[in-house]
């Protein structure tokens, strides 16, 4: 979570033909989630609890507004693993919530324009 990486942000507009046109490109040299490491740790702990309880419904959800959540990330429906309750479930991974990404990008772009 503390890792810094380059990020390109493309602003686009929808054209009359419903296509999209890139109107601006921002480059963020050192994008990071470091400021939100505790939120990430909290979601990780809730994920461990889901495994300990054997209850996949306990995985953190985007609707819980925890800045991060767990959701399926599989090649296809048969890309599964055996969960702690014995059921085969679709592989999962951690995701940053869209609102968090938008907030971080806006703060970097605002710093860029100061």
C-alpha positions as semicolon CSV with decimal commas, in nm:
position;residue;x (nm);y (nm);z (nm)
1;X;0,000;0,000;0,000
2;X;0,290;0,234;0,054
3;X;0,434;0,167;-0,289
4;X;0,452;0,462;-0,529
5;X;0,383;0,411;-0,897
6;X;0,330;0,625;-1,208
7;X;-0,028;0,686;-1,319
8;X;-0,171;0,843;-1,633
9;X;-0,516;1,000;-1,597
10;X;-0,713;1,060;-1,917
11;X;-0,999;1,311;-1,914
12;X;-1,244;1,252;-2,195
13;X;-1,564;1,394;-2,333
14;X;-1,844;1,210;-2,506
15;X;-1,879;1,324;-2,867
16;X;-2,203;1,363;-3,062
17;X;-2,158;1,016;-3,214
18;X;-2,124;0,874;-2,858
19;X;-1,754;0,817;-2,911
20;X;-1,505;0,958;-2,664
21;X;-1,237;1,217;-2,720
22;X;-0,939;1,258;-2,486
23;X;-0,927;1,625;-2,389
24;X;-0,655;1,623;-2,125
25;X;-0,385;1,391;-1,991
26;X;-0,239;1,414;-1,642
27;X;0,071;1,228;-1,531
28;X;0,106;1,152;-1,161
29;X;0,464;1,045;-1,107
30;X;0,427;0,898;-0,756
31;X;0,069;0,786;-0,698
32;X;0,020;0,603;-0,367
33;X;-0,243;0,479;-0,121
34;X;-0,004;0,525;0,173
35;X;-0,235;0,775;0,343
36;X;-0,501;0,501;0,362
37;X;-0,290;0,215;0,494
38;X;-0,505;0,178;0,809
39;X;-0,821;0,149;0,597
40;X;-0,649;-0,122;0,395
41;X;-0,542;-0,302;0,711
42;X;-0,900;-0,287;0,842
43;X;-1,038;-0,445;0,522
44;X;-0,765;-0,711;0,536
45;X;-0,865;-0,797;0,896
46;X;-1,232;-0,821;0,798
47;X;-1,131;-1,056;0,516
48;X;-0,943;-1,278;0,760
49;X;-1,255;-1,283;0,980
50;X;-1,461;-1,399;0,680
51;X;-1,218;-1,689;0,631
52;X;-1,218;-1,775;1,002
53;X;-1,599;-1,774;1,015
54;X;-1,627;-1,961;0,685
55;X;-1,874;-1,698;0,566
56;X;-1,804;-1,539;0,229
57;X;-2,082;-1,283;0,285
58;X;-1,851;-1,120;0,542
59;X;-1,606;-1,004;0,274
60;X;-1,596;-0,622;0,283
61;X;-1,825;-0,470;0,020
62;X;-1,803;-0,141;-0,169
63;X;-2,135;-0,036;-0,011
64;X;-1,970;-0,040;0,334
65;X;-1,764;0,267;0,234
66;X;-1,438;0,137;0,384
67;X;-1,230;0,280;0,094
68;X;-1,138;-0,075;-0,010
69;X;-1,340;-0,390;-0,068
70;X;-1,311;-0,751;-0,183
71;X;-1,477;-0,872;-0,500
72;X;-1,441;-1,148;-0,759
73;X;-1,143;-1,134;-0,992
74;X;-1,137;-1,451;-1,195
75;X;-1,065;-1,550;-1,552
76;X;-1,408;-1,714;-1,575
77;X;-1,673;-1,880;-1,359
78;X;-1,463;-2,195;-1,317
79;X;-1,163;-1,998;-1,181
80;X;-1,234;-2,088;-0,818
81;X;-1,070;-2,189;-0,491
82;X;-1,188;-2,389;-0,193
83;X;-1,309;-2,146;0,072
84;X;-1,270;-2,223;0,441
85;X;-1,629;-2,357;0,458
86;X;-1,548;-2,619;0,192
87;X;-1,737;-2,445;-0,090
88;X;-1,565;-2,358;-0,416
89;X;-1,601;-1,985;-0,475
90;X;-1,477;-1,750;-0,746
91;X;-1,129;-1,612;-0,678
92;X;-1,134;-1,275;-0,503
93;X;-0,901;-0,979;-0,468
94;X;-0,882;-0,640;-0,299
95;X;-1,003;-0,330;-0,482
96;X;-0,988;0,041;-0,404
97;X;-1,330;0,207;-0,408
98;X;-1,399;0,436;-0,703
99;X;-1,469;0,731;-0,470
100;X;-1,125;0,692;-0,310
101;X;-0,952;0,676;-0,649
102;X;-1,137;0,988;-0,766
103;X;-1,052;1,173;-0,443
104;X;-0,682;1,084;-0,467
105;X;-0,658;1,177;-0,835
106;X;-0,829;1,511;-0,769
107;X;-0,589;1,590;-0,485
108;X;-0,285;1,511;-0,701
109;X;-0,420;1,719;-0,991
110;X;-0,498;2,011;-0,756
111;X;-0,140;1,998;-0,620
112;X;-0,016;1,998;-0,980
113;X;-0,209;2,320;-1,052
114;X;-0,092;2,513;-0,744
